């Protein structure tokens, strides 16, 4: 049997190498995905444990942080230990954050204060320190493109502050912008200065470690509810599970995509394996019959035929896993950038063992399916050339085929091998789906980049203007009169409490005038008693139900009228009208409302200059949001374009490998017939075109079916993909021409590949066949 296995390897070396190449691709993707799955979570947990990160963090104003509050928190069910820290919490703008102004809440801590919980670790330092220095989190450094020794400008409560970056710290409390808070740490002297300069931002952070077995989310909710009942205002509240989900959502999405495509590639390779083995059984049927007549059993012959596939699979899997050690660190660096913690992906033994076992196991299964017919093979029938397949499938004679002789021969060959047609058709179908999906991603990330950006973000105007108190209406009117300004709306982000959880509240009377409609069900609020809830709150609060909303010491009831999405807030968000929020905070009616200014992106700089020159007495600050949009679109576009390019290369590579093996197998199986046709006067070019034409019906049928399915399933698949990161309503466009173009392009590419791989026909010699 060793001789038979070696014979199969020598005779079909090209086919085995092609099969190995496909398995290598699958092993690389599956190995990378499983490595990330086995290492990202444990690395996150290890860092959180090493830095003693709190399970729950509650921030209250310093004036309200009495001993009673500490006792109240400590008495809540599930609370283990509690540690208070003096902090500063305020809204800020980070200037020149990746080339633009970035608005987010910031927490500044005392770098010299002793801590048991929520510790930090210095990763890089400039070697200098002093009162004007500050430490920044790893996410701010990497994503915002800052380095130790650089100067960072922060606008705190409307005042610009300049710091020199003393170093970059590892912290697991907030991590990235997903928690809506970025952490900074200042030396004690500088921290004291900031406390005196911004007394309204003075807070006490209660770092809570929960008891064994307690749910951090539930404990956080219980604490917030207890504080609300006691009339204690909560400025911020987070738990480790929610922060972790936000920080690792990109890694989960990447793992999902890699596993999906690894499974797809594996299915193609295994279908090809089964097809090739069945072809060998049919081609070498006489030899198999002779072996059985000599005493070899079907099981022995089957093992000899399966052995090369198993060996190639194991070898290709090991090569793919070795290649994954180069690809995984690159993916890991992207995850570390988004998640904001130190992560260096390394090979994982569990991922390797699972990949090898999975691919080897399914290869054995599909190879066994291909050799099953050997068990029923009768030696006498095989030696006589009687085939069960020939009894089941009769080729129609040429005189019953439509068209001229060439057309009749092409149609006869197209119908001669149902298994080949099924393989080629399925491949065309799957590749059309892949290319169509890649085209949709590319179209929405590069041709219409606003679609991708709006899907992953909330409302983003070109300019944000902050008016002087009491001048909101006048500022709106004057800005609206500036040439190039298309619209101005009041759109303020406040904070309220629902179900004991503090969350952002989008406050406006012009939700229908926004460019990015984040509502995915129901309506926006229209009256002072209506509210739209975020997706994370939808299950607990059906449309039409009542919900209690709190702010400060006030708690009022509102009617739920719709649901909205907010990826950055994890769906924990709501919408209120101006009158609705004024019910909770009466001073809001006389406070300045944030103004969203809309114009063409190219006019943004000119509009900002016009606002500053004509509305200088009405507006205290303007922010260029278009720069942040462009920066984010470039980043998202680069990632999606890279993914789409990889999918296109994958589709073309798989197509070429499958067609190479199908065409070469066809030439081997029908070598004698091609020799006879050559003797009758057919040229090599005619026979090559005949092979390509024989594959066209199955290719075209698969491509058309793939285009139809892609057209119908593109939106549900896209929605399901983005739902994994909290998107409830995708803004993607799905042009009908994209699947059609993908089907036509793939059909043309497959035809060209079929012609190219049919060149061995030129080596067939009628004379040589006669002498054989």
Protein Blocks (a to p, Z undefined) as FASTA:
>chain_A
ZZmmmmmmmmmmmmmmmmmmmmmmmmmmmmmmmmmmmmmmmmmmmmmmmnopafbdcddd
fklmcfklmmmmmmpghiabdcdddddddddddehighiacddddddddfkbccfbhpac
dfbdehiacjkbccddfklmmmnopaehiacdddeehiacddddfbdcddfklopamnop
acddddfklmmmmmmmmmmlpccdddddddehiafklmmmmmmmmmmmnopacfbdcdfk
lmmmmmmmmmmmmmmmmmmmmmmmmmmmmmmmmmmmmmmmmmmmmmmmmmmmnopafklm
mmmmmmmmmmmmmmmmmmmmmmmmmmmmmmmmmmmmmnopacdddddfklmmmmmmmmmm
mmmmmmmmmmmmmmmpcfklmmnopafklmmpccddfklpgcjfklmmmmmmmmmmmmlm
mmmmmmmmmmmmmmmmmmmmmmmmmmmmmlmmmmmmccddfbdcdddehilmmmmmmmmm
pghiabdcddddddddeehiacdddddfklmmpmbdcbfghjddfbfkbccddfklmmmm
cghiacdddehjbccddddfbdcddfknnopacdddfklmmmmmmmlmmpccdddddddf
klmmmmmmmmmmmmmmmpgbdcdfklmmmmmmmmmmmmmmmmmmmmmmmmmmmmmmmmmm
mmmmmmmmmmmmmmmmmmnopafklmmmmmmmmmmmmmmmmmmmmmmmmmmmmmmmmmmm
mmmnopabdcbdcdfklmmmmmmmmmmmmmmmmmmmmmmmmmpcfklmmmZZ
